[in-house]
């Protein structure tokens, strides 16, 4: 099994010529050289640009924030913690060691190869919440029972396995090392070594994913044959040979850098970050002409690196590539490519702001923030080879938090403001009968040509085509009242909007984002909580949530949604954004 899937030329240091010197003179010169190296290193660190502060200084009083109530925040944090404890216990009672519990019937299902997805993915949430009992229970299972050599026999998805399993294991090592756990963990040092060993073992099993001509990960890995593979059909059969390239989207190639970077540091093995860097190199150093600077025209051919289409999106299949560009720069500012990651993210977000952001029709009613405005909400469109898609999904709302985080880090106030506006749009979709937001929503195209900035009277465009035409009578009424209409009313327990509240609160200090988060939490307790956990909602726009709680609950609900809700109300000095970077699955990695 190949650990390093690379054919690139290894880096070779320049030769240092040592001349023969007699005894004491030679030792004297060597000592002098060592002193000079130490002095130069000290000078470098003294004048190295300081890490730009991200998080609001909560210890400094601010006139606009006197409404913050520490006692209320503590009580709310405890309420979120209590719901996690309850859900974790219900999972343990009926589905321990299984991927997912079915919250309505109490049964379980295998969705992530049978590696106990919910247990592993939620480990860091239990650690963040200082739930010692739950942490020890999870650690015991992972160390003593979980075996990546034993799986359900299906091919393994390296994308999902990296963000849910590997990310959690590596993050757990970081949290144990940081000493953030209040309660004592018996055999903590041994747990730490065992968890790291388990992470290295999983990384070894996943390594064939990188064995492709450009290092772009294969869609699947065969753990038995130790080979990368094409994606199977609905029956589990693979028809294409390994000699055939595959189409890849940015997120699938670019959502493993944080996890492998930290693993490489803990395991003191550069192979991990090397493979992860190659995995997204074809996107970071894109050889193709880009329709919008910094934004990838997708998909890409995995063997040649050339674009196979002109889809530009910040939604599913694209999202976490952009998310990780700025997070890689923050996590590893001294990495030799950090400046490139910063530049590519800044290019992409500037293009998004200038070329993909559109305002919809202003609602007749008050906006979600309680204000009247002649301007509509700000939406982010998708682009399909000349056609703009005026539909936005819940997944795309992650970009609000990412803009706020990256904009503050780069001191780009325009990007922070842009992110806060997008977050306001996403929050507006949560002002429903359930207090929760839909899977997707559509806005009426603006009466402005985005290529020229000129206003048009009839809402049509000569140069721009919109994918979704004017809505019908029911949708039109929603547009009039809300400024958009709901195209998919289901709620899948997703975290992206609440994630945005978290970043907005931690960066601005404004307690209104805590109120928005609490409203969502109350909606979850009222409409999603059932006998064996939290289930998906059929229709967020109806007073009863559609009357049916869907018997499904993905691991990210405990891993992300409840973690972000807790962190919004917890002491903001814990997991401070100047000290930690959260992965796309909300697993915290320590900045060093």
N, C-alpha and C positions, 0 to 999 in steps of 0.2 A: 504494500500500500504506500503510495507516494505521499509524503508529508508536504513537500513543496512543489506545487504545481506551477513551475516557472521554467522558462528557457531563457530568461533575460540574463545579460552579462553581469556577473557578480561585481560588486564594488571592491576595488583594490586600493589600499592606502599607498601613498607614495613611499618610496624607500628612504629610510633614514640611514645615512652613511656615518659609520662610527670609525674614527681613526684610532689607531693604536696610541696609547699614551702610557706612560710609566705610572705604575701603582697609584700613589697619592694624587698626582695631577689628574688622572682619569676620574678618580672618585670625586675630586673637587669640581670638575666640569659637569659631571652627572648631577651632583647636588645643586650646582648653580642652575642647570637646566630645569630641574624640578621646581626650584623656587620661582624661576621665571614663569613657568607654566601656571603655578598657583596664583601668582600676582596677576597675570593676564586674565585668568578665569575670574578672579575677584573683580577686576575692572569691568569685564564683560557683564557680570551680573549686576554690578552697581549702576551701569548706564543702560541696561536693557529696559525697554519701555515697560512700564507697570501695567499689570492686568487691569483693563478697564472695568470699573465697578458696574455690576449689573443690578444688584438688589437694592431696593429702597432702604434707607437707614431708619429702621423702625424705632430705634432708641432715641432718635432726634424728634422732639415735639414739632408738630406742624398744625397751624391754625385750622386748616381744612379737614383735619383728620381727628378732631376731638370726639367725634361720634363713635370711634372705635371703642368697643367694650371688651376688655380682656377676659372678664368672667364669662361673658356670653360666648366668646370664642372657645374658651376651655370647655364649656358645657357642650357646644356643638361638636367639637373635636371628639369628645367622649361619646356622643351619640353616634357619630360615624364609626368609631371604633367598636361600639357595641354591636352595630349591624354587621360589621365584618366578622366579629367573633361568632355571632349567631350563624351566619352563612357558612363559615369555615366548619363549624360543628355539624351542621346539617350535611355538608359534603362528606365529612369524616364518618358520619353515621351510616350513610347509604351508598357512598361512591368512593371511599378511600382508595387511593392508588389508581383510580380511573381518570380518564382525560376530562370528562365533564359530567356533572350531575344534571339530570333532567328535573328541573325545579317543581314541576307540577305533579308528576307521577312518582318521583323518588327513584326512578331508574337511572341508568347511566349510559353513556355512549363513548365510543372510541373515535376520536377525530384527529389526533396528533400522534399516531403510531403506538398508543398505549403507554406512553412514558409519564403518565400522571400529570398532564398539562396543568390542570387547575392547582394542584399541590405545589408544583415547582414554580409556576408563574406567580403565585400569590405569596411565595416565601418572603420576598423583599417587602411586601406590604405589611406582613406580620412583624418584620424587623423594624420598619419605620414606625409602626404603632407601639413598639415595645411590648409585644405580646409574647412573653417568654415561653409560656406553655406551648402555644401554637408553633413557635419557632423551633423548639426542641422536637416536637412531634414531627414536623416537616423534615428537619435535619436528619433525624433518626431514619425516616423512610428513605430519604435520598441516599444516605451513606450506606445503609444496610440492605435495602431491598431493590432500589432502582438499578436496573441493568440495561445499558444501551445496546448490549448484544442480543437482548430478548425484546422483540417487538412484534407487532401484529402481522408482519410479513409483507406489508405494502411498502412502496417506495417512500423515501423520506424527503420532505420539502425543506431544503436548506435555509430558505428565507424564514419560514415560520419557526423552524427549530432553533435558529440562531437567536431571533428576537425574544422568543418565549422561554426556551430552556437555557441555552448557553448564556444569554444575557443575565438571567436571574442568578445562575451559579456564580458568575464572575462578580456581579454586583454584591452578592452575599459575602464574598471574600473582602470586598472593599468595606462593607459596613462593619464586619467583624474587626477588621484592622483599625477602623476609625474610632472604635470604642463608643459608638453612639447608643448602643443598647444599655438601658438603665438597669434592667434586671440581670442577675448573674446567669450565665450560660455554662452549665457544667461541661468540662472537657472542651472548652471553647477553642483552644489552640489545635486540638486534634480534629475537631469539626472543620476548622479552617483548612487544614492540610487535606482532609478527606474531600471536602467540597472542591478545592482546587484540582485535586487529582481527577475528580469526576468531570470537571470542566475540560481538562486536558484530554481525557478519554473521549468525550463527545466531539471535541474539535478534531481529533484524529479520525473519528468516524466520518466527519463531515468533509474532511480534506479532499476527497476525490471530486467534490463539487468544483474545485478550482482548476482541475486538470482539463483545461480547454486551451485552444491556441492563444487567446488573449487573456486568459485567466478569469473571464466572465463566468460566474457560477452556472452550472447546469441546473435546469429546473428541478431535478430530482437526484437523489443519491440512492444507490442500491447498497445498503449496509452489509449484505451478505457477500456480494461480488466485489465490493469496494470499488465501485465505478459510478461515475456521473451518468445521468440518463435523461432522455427526453421525458416530457410530461405524458403520463398514461391517458388513455381514453376513459370513458365512464365505467368500463368493465375492468379497468386496471391493466390493460394491455398496452405495451409500447410498440409502435409500428416503425418508427424511424431509427436508423442506425446511428452510431456515434460518429460516423463520417459525415453526417448531415448537420448543418448548422441549425440554430434555433433563434427565434425572435425573442428579444429581451427588452423589458422596460426598465427605466432608471432605478426604481425602488428595489427591484430584485438584485441588481448589481451593487447598489449603494447603501444597503441597510445592514452592514455588518462591521463597519470600520471601528465604531466605538467599542463593541464587544471584543473584537480581536486585538485592538490596541491595548486594552487593559489586561486581557489575558496574557499577551506577550510580556507585559511588564511584570506581572505576578510570576509567570513561569520562566522569566528571563530568557525568552526564546524569540528572536526577531522574525521567525518564519510566519507568525500569525499576522502581524501588521503588514508584512511584505505581501502575503496573499490577498489581504483585504484591500491594500492599496492598488494592486493590479486589477482586482475585481471591478473597481469603478474608474480605473484610469482612462478607459475609452470614452467615458462621459465627462470626466473632469478635464481631460485634454482632448476635447472633441475635434476630430478631423473634418467633421461635416459643417457645411454652412448652416447657420442657425436662423430660423425665421425671426426669432426674437432673441437678442443677446442673452446668453446664459441659460436659456431654456432649451431643453433637449427635444429635438424632433424624433418622435418615437413611433414604432419600435426600432431597435438596432439589430443588425445581423451579428450574431455572437462570434463568428469566425473572422469576419472582415472588419467589423467596427463601423460599417457604413449604415446610414439610416435607410430603413425600409418603408418609411411613411412620414407623414407630417402631422402627427398628433401632438399637441402641446397641452399639458394639463398639470395641475397641482393636486389632482385627486388620486383615486386608487391606481396603483401601478407606477405612480410617479412620486408620490408624496414624500416618503421618508428619505429619498435621495437628497432632496433639497433641505430637508430637516437636518440631515447629518452633515452637510457641508459646513454649516456654521457651528454645529455642536462639536465637530472634529477640531475646528480651529480653537474653540474655547477649552476643550478637554486637553489638547496637546499643542499649546501655543509655540513650543519649541520644536515641533516636528518640522522637518525640512520642507514639507509641502503645505504647512499651515497657511501661509500667505496666499497660496493658490486657492485653497478651499474658501478662504474669506472672500477673495475676489470673485470667484464663481458664484457664491451665494449672493453677493451684493449685486452682481450683474443680473442674476435671475430675479431677484426681488424688485429691482428697479424696473426691469422689463414688465414684470407682473403689474406693478403700480401704474406704469405708463401705457401698457398695451392690452392688458386683460381685465382691468378693473372698470366696471360700468355701474352707473346708478340706475336703479329701476324707477318705476312710477311712484311718486310720493303717495303714501296712504292717506285716505280721508280722515282716519281716526288718529288719535295721538300715537306717536311712536312708542316703542317699547321702553324708552328711557323717560317717558312721561312728558316729552316736549313736542311741540308742534314744529314742523319744518316744511319748507317748500322743496327740500331736497329728498329724494328717495334714498333707500338704503344702498350701501356699496356692496356689489357682488363681484365675484371672480369668475370669469367665463372660461370655457375650454375652447380650444381651436382645433379644427379638423380639416386640414388641407384647404383653407380658404373659407370655411364655414365656422361661425362662432356658435357654440352651444350655450344658450342662456339658461342653463340648469346648473345648480350647485348642490353638492352633497355634504352630508354631515362630516364625512371623512376630510373634506377640504377645509373644514373649520380649524384643523390643526394649525393652519398657516398663520392664523391670528396670533397665537402664542409664540410661534417661531419668529414672526416679524418683530414682536415686542422684545423677545429675548435678544435676537441678533441686532436689531436696531439700537438697543441700549448698549450692547457690547461694542458696536462700531461707532457709537455716538452719532447715529443717523436718526435724528428726531423725526424726520419725515417718514421713515419706515415705522417707527414706534406709533406715530399718529395714524398711519395707514392700518397697522395691525389692530389698533383700538377701534377703528371704524369698522373693520371687517368683523371684529368680535361683537360689536353692537348689532350688526346684521344677524350673526349667528344666534345671539341672545334673543333677538326678535322672534326667531322661529321657535323658541322655548316658551313664548308667552301664549300658551295653549290651555285647553281645559285640563290637561294633565300636568302642566308645568314642565313638560319634556318636549324635545324637538324631533322633527321627522327625519327620515333617511335622506330625502332630497326635496328640493323646492325650486320653482321657476319664477323668473321675473320678466316683466314686459321689457323688451329692448328699449334702450334710451333713444331719445329723439336727437341723436348726435352721431355723426360719422366719426368713429374712433381714428380713422386714418387721416382726417383733415381737421377735426375739431369743429367743423361747421354744423350748425343746427339745421335740421330738415323738418318740414311741417307735417308730413304724412307718416312719419315713423319708419319709412322704408329707406333702403340704402342702395346706391348704385354700385358701390365697391365692396360692400360687406353683406354676406348672406347669414341669416340667423336660422338655427336648426329647428326651433320650436315656434310655431305660428301663434297668433293671438289665441288666448284661451276661450273656452266655451262660457256659457252663462254662469255656471257655478264657480268656475275658476275666476271669471271676471269679477265676481262679487268679492272673492277673497283678495284679489289684487286691489280692489277699491278700498277695502278695509285694512289690509295688512301691508300692502306694497309688494306682495308676491303671492303665489299660490302653491299649495302642497302637492307634489307629484307622487310621493311615496310616503304615506303617513305612518309607517312602522318605525318603532324605536328598538334598536338592537343592543341596548345597554352600552352604547359607545361612549368614549371619554372625551372626544376632541373639543367639544364646546366647554366642558368643565375644565379641561386642560388649559384652555385659553383664559378662563377666569383665574386660574392659579397663577399663570405668568403675569397677567395684568395686575393682580393684587400684589405679587411679590416685587414687581418693578415700579409701580406707581404708589403703592400704599393706600389706595383708595378703597375704603371698606364697602363700597357699593358692590364690588365684585364678590365679596363674601355673602352679601344678601342674594345675589343672583345664584350663587352656588347652593345656598341653603334652600332656596326655592326648588331647585332641581332635586336636591336630596329628599325633600318632603314629597315630591312627585314620585320618586323611586319607592319610598316606603309605602305610599298609598296605592300605587297602581302596579308596581312590579313585584312586590314581595308576596310570595306564595308559600306553600307548606315546606318545601325543601330548598328554598333559595329565592333568587330573584330571576324572573322570567322576562322575555321580550314582550313589548306592547304592540298590539295590532293596529291601533289608530290613535295617535296622540291628540287628535283634534276633537275627539268625542269625550263627553264627560265621564264615561266609564272605561275609557281606553279602548273602546271597540268591543268590550264585553268578554274578550278572550285573552288570557295570558298565554303566550306561546311557550311551549315546553322546551325551551332552549336557553342556555346561559354559557357563553364563551368565557374562557379563562381570563380574558382581558378585563372583565368586569371587576374581579377582585384584584387583579394586578394593577390596573390603571384607574378605572373610574373611582373606586373607593379610596385609592391612595391619594389622588389629586384632591378629592373632597376633604380628606383628613388633613393634608398639608396646608390647605387654604386656612384652616382654623387652628392648626398647631402653632407652636412657637416658631416664628419665622427664622430664628437663628439656627434651627435644626434643618439640615439639608439646605443650607444657604446656597443661593444660585452663584455666589462667588467661589464656592468650594465644591459644588457638585454639578454634574450634568446628567439629566435624566434621558434615558434612551427612548426610542419610539414606543417601547412597551412600558415606559415609566420606571425602568430599573436604574437606580442611582449609581453613577460612576464618579469616583473621587478625582478631582483635579489635582495634579501634582506637578 
